[in-house]
């Protein structure tokens, strides 16, 4: 039975109109990452308020709206989100090319990319802005990282692709790319450990969520 059928059968139609719940893992984007890393929400033994807050942040619906539904509907929504994550297994190698909003991006090769990429990567924090980090994983196809025009202005600045990654990059692709670069970019032990700990923290929370089922 597909998740879309489960959603229709188990969750009130009125709830569906007011809360945009993902129907499958393919519907998850980087914006959902914030809800997974928010340590203000207890995942292992969540209270009813925890569940409301998590659903609110995960779906973008305001907390007041979520709290206006019955306890049964809140439980169903929370259960549905856990079901979406069930079976989440990142691939060892992320796709070499992705198309976001009609634009094609290539996976960066840490061994060949300019030194400026490595320097810029040290300033990206997955906890503060996961989208910025995602923009470092992939670069516009056929472009050179750090290239400038005759006036020394950067070509293809990060801000030009930020929205593409924020709205269209699948969460699974982001997690796969994050794991790939942790394994293949370890020139700095300090940086490598910081990023590895962030990844492990998210994976631990995912396992706790799924383990509740």
C-alpha positions, 0 to 999 in steps of 0.5 A, spaced: 500 500 500 502 506 497 504 512 503 499 516 499 493 511 500 495 510 507 495 518 508 488 519 505 485 513 509 488 515 516 488 522 516 482 527 516 481 530 509 481 537 513 488 536 516 490 534 509 488 541 506 491 545 512 498 541 513 502 539 507 505 532 509 510 528 505 507 522 502 514 519 501 521 520 502 522 523 495 518 529 497 523 530 503 527 536 501 533 540 505 528 544 509 526 538 513 533 537 515 532 543 520 526 539 524 531 533 524 536 537 528 532 541 532 534 539 539 529 542 543 524 536 540 525 530 544 525 524 539 526 518 543 520 519 548 516 525 545 511 528 549 504 531 545 507 538 545 514 535 542 510 532 537 506 538 535 512 542 535 516 537 530 510 537 526 509 544 525 517 545 524 517 539 519 511 541 515 511 549 515 504 549 519 504 554 525 504 551 531 497 554 533 494 550 527 497 543 529 494 544 536 487 545 534 487 538 531 485 532 536 490 528 539 488 523 535 490 527 528 496 529 531 498 522 533 496 520 526 501 525 523 507 524 527 506 516 525 505 518 518 512 522 518 515 516 521 513 512 516 516 516 511 523 515 514 522 508 514 527 504 510 531 510 509 538 508 507 543 513 504 547 510 498 554 509 498 555 514 492 551 520 491 549 521 484 554 525 480 549 529 476 542 532 479 537 537 476 534 542 480 529 547 477 531 545 470 539 547 472 544 541 472 549 541 477 555 536 478 558 533 484 564 536 486 571 532 486 575 534 492 581 531 489 581 536 483 577 542 485 580 549 487 583 550 493 578 556 494 573 550 495 576 547 501 577 554 504 570 555 503 568 549 506 571 550 512 566 556 514 560 552 512 556 549 518 551 544 517 547 546 523 547 553 522 545 553 514 545 546 511 543 549 504 549 553 504 553 546 505 549 543 499 551 548 495 558 546 496 557 539 494 554 540 487 556 546 482 553 548 475 555 543 470 561 545 466 563 551 471 569 552 474 569 553 482 572 560 484 572 563 476 571 570 476 570 575 470 574 581 467 572 585 473 574 580 478 567 578 480 565 571 482 562 567 476 556 562 479 556 565 486 553 561 491 547 565 492 545 564 485 543 557 486 541 557 493 534 557 492 534 551 487 538 547 493 533 549 498 527 548 494 528 542 490 534 538 492 532 531 495 534 530 503 536 523 501 541 526 496 543 531 501 545 526 506 548 521 501 553 527 499 554 529 506 556 522 507 561 522 501 564 528 503 566 526 510 569 520 507 573 523 502 575 530 505 579 529 511 585 534 510 583 537 517 582 532 522 578 538 526 573 540 521 572 532 519 570 530 526 566 536 527 562 535 521 562 527 522 559 528 529 553 533 526 552 527 521 552 522 527 547 526 531 542 526 525 543 519 524 542 517 531 535 521 531 533 518 525 534 511 528 530 513 534 524 516 530 524 509 526 525 505 532 519 508 535 514 504 530 
